Structures are given as C-alpha cells and as structure tokens.
Amino acid sequence: MTLDTLLKNYTAYNLWANTQYVNWLRTKPADLMTRAMPSSFPTLRDTLLHIWSAENVWLERLKNISPTNFIALNFSGTTADVFDGLLQTSADFDTYVQQQDADFFQENCAFRLLNGTEDARPRHQMILHCMQHSTYHRGQIVTMARNFGLTDPPPTDYIKYVRIMAG
C-alpha cells in the first residue's frame, strides 16, 4: 500500500467513524450532550465541537489557508448544528484528500498556528495527526457516554471499517 492510498483510506475511515458516532448520539437523550462529565472537554457536545474545529483548522492548513478562527471559540449553535458541522467538515476533508495526487502527501506545507507562530510540516504528517486526534477524542466520547450509562457505543475500530468495506 502506498502512502497516498493509506491516507485516503484513513480520511474515509474518519468520516465513517464520525458518522457512526453522530448517528448513535442522535438517538440518545438530548440532555446528555450538554451534561458535564470530567474529560478533556466538559461535555459530549464540546468534545464533538472540538473534533469539528480541529478538523476544520487542519483542512484549511492543507489548503494553504492560515485559519484565523477555531470554530469552538465563537460557536453558539445547537447540538444538531455540531453534528451537521462535524460530518460536513469530515466529508470535505475526505473529498479534498481523495482528489490529491501522490506528490501532494510528501510536500511540505507552511502554515501559521492559531497563536501566530509559523510552522511547516509534510502534508502526510498533518493528515495523520488530524485523523489520530479525532480518534483520540472519539475514545473519550465512549468513556464519557459509558459514565452516563450508555452501553451501546458503535464499534468503530479501523479493522471494523476495513471488514465492512471489504464486504
């Protein structure tokens, strides 16, 4: 497997996994989304909002846009807006990556951090970081949800995705 094939597969997996979580959480009592639970972010909604914000920032950087806004800092929408925004950004991320040729992933990409610091990384590192970041926080969502008594989180391990895609 080539690097570009792997990363294209991984962004498709990320979209699939985020979709599984959103579809699952849409079936749960709405108040659970904003109920406090100790974690990196105080609520399930805030955790999803953070994933959405980070994916948006990394996608903009990949497109050579220096983001000036982290969505979560000024967001005042509903939980449904968070669900929709996360899925749209994950889909946009996947679509963008799917359109790239193999050289794109090796190229160094200069960008500005949100604090203004200049940085540059190979695009493959940026994509891998962003996808791993989302996976990390999805794991937190499971832990938070289990602490609320939810025992039916969707299985979203990568190998589950591979098996489903293989038919």
C-alpha positions in Angstrom: 0.0 0.0 0.0 1.3 3.4 -0.9 1.2 6.4 1.5 -1.4 8.2 -0.5 -3.6 5.1 -0.6 -3.3 4.7 3.2 -4.1 8.4 3.9 -7.0 8.4 1.5 -8.3 5.3 3.3 -7.8 6.8 6.7 -9.8 10.0 5.9 -12.6 7.9 4.6 -12.4 5.8 7.8 -12.5 9.0 9.8 -15.7 10.2 8.0 -17.3 6.7 8.6 -16.4 6.7 12.3 -17.6 10.2 12.9 -20.8 9.3 11.1 -21.3 6.2 13.3 -20.9 8.3 16.5 -23.2 11.1 15.3 -25.9 8.7 14.2 -25.6 6.9 17.6 -25.7 10.1 19.7 -28.7 11.5 17.8 -30.7 8.6 19.3 -29.8 9.4 22.9 -31.5 11.9 25.2 -30.5 15.4 24.2 -29.7 16.5 27.7 -26.8 14.0 27.8 -25.0 16.0 25.1 -24.6 19.0 27.5 -24.4 17.2 30.8 -21.0 17.8 32.5 -18.5 14.8 32.7 -14.9 15.2 33.6 -12.7 14.8 30.5 -10.6 17.0 28.2 -13.8 18.9 27.4 -16.7 19.2 29.8 -19.5 17.7 27.7 -20.0 15.3 24.8 -21.2 18.3 22.7 -18.0 20.2 23.5 -15.9 17.2 22.6 -17.6 16.8 19.2 -17.3 20.6 18.7 -13.5 20.3 19.4 -13.1 17.5 16.8 -15.0 19.5 14.3 -12.9 22.7 15.0 -9.6 20.8 14.7 -10.5 19.0 11.5 -11.6 22.4 10.0 -8.3 24.0 11.0 -6.2 21.2 9.6 -8.2 21.1 6.4 -7.7 24.9 5.9 -3.9 24.5 6.5 -3.7 21.7 4.0 -5.4 24.1 1.5 -2.7 26.7 2.3 -5.2 28.9 4.2 -4.0 30.2 7.5 -7.0 29.7 9.8 -7.9 32.7 12.0 -10.9 31.1 13.7 -11.2 28.0 15.8 -15.0 27.2 15.4 -15.4 26.2 19.1 -14.3 29.6 20.4 -17.3 31.5 19.0 -19.8 28.8 18.3 -23.4 29.4 19.6 -25.3 26.9 17.5 -27.3 23.8 18.6 -26.1 20.3 19.1 -27.7 19.4 15.8 -25.5 22.1 14.2 -22.5 20.5 15.8 -23.5 17.1 14.4 -24.0 18.5 11.0 -20.9 20.7 11.0 -18.6 17.8 12.1 -20.0 15.5 9.4 -19.7 18.1 6.7 -16.1 19.0 7.6 -15.2 15.3 7.8 -16.7 14.8 4.4 -14.9 17.9 3.0 -11.6 16.7 4.4 -12.1 13.3 2.9 -13.1 14.7 -0.5 -10.1 17.1 -0.6 -7.7 14.3 0.3 -9.2 11.9 -2.2 -8.6 14.5 -5.0 -4.8 14.7 -4.4 -2.0 13.0 -6.3 0.7 11.1 -4.6 3.2 14.0 -4.6 0.8 16.1 -2.5 1.3 14.0 0.6 5.1 14.4 0.5 5.0 18.2 0.1 5.9 20.4 3.0 3.1 22.8 3.9 3.8 26.1 5.6 1.1 27.5 7.9 0.5 29.7 10.9 -0.6 28.2 14.3 -3.6 29.9 15.9 -1.2 31.7 18.2 0.6 33.2 15.2 3.7 31.0 15.3 5.0 29.9 11.8 5.3 26.2 11.2 5.7 23.8 8.4 5.1 20.0 8.1 4.8 17.4 5.4 1.2 17.1 4.5 1.2 13.4 5.3 2.1 14.2 8.9 -0.6 16.8 9.1 -3.3 14.4 7.9 -2.2 11.6 10.1 -2.1 13.9 13.1 -5.6 15.2 12.5 -7.1 11.7 12.0 -5.4 10.4 15.1 -6.6 13.4 17.0 -10.2 12.7 16.1 -9.8 9.0 17.0 -8.4 10.0 20.4 -11.4 12.2 21.2 -13.9 9.6 19.9 -12.4 7.3 22.6 -13.1 10.0 25.2 -16.7 10.2 23.9 -17.2 6.5 24.6 -15.8 6.8 28.1 -18.0 9.8 28.9 -21.0 8.1 27.4 -20.4 5.0 29.4 -20.3 7.1 32.6 -23.7 8.3 31.6 -24.9 4.7 31.5 -24.8 4.3 27.7 -23.6 0.8 27.0 -24.1 0.6 23.2 -21.5 2.7 21.5 -20.9 1.8 17.9 -17.9 -0.3 17.2 -15.6 2.0 15.2 -12.2 0.3 15.3 -10.3 0.7 12.0 -10.4 -3.1 11.4 -14.2 -3.0 11.7 -14.3 -0.4 8.9 -11.9 -2.4 6.8 -14.1 -5.5 7.2 -17.3 -3.6 6.3 -15.6 -2.0 3.2 -14.4 -5.4 2.1 -18.0 -6.7 2.1 
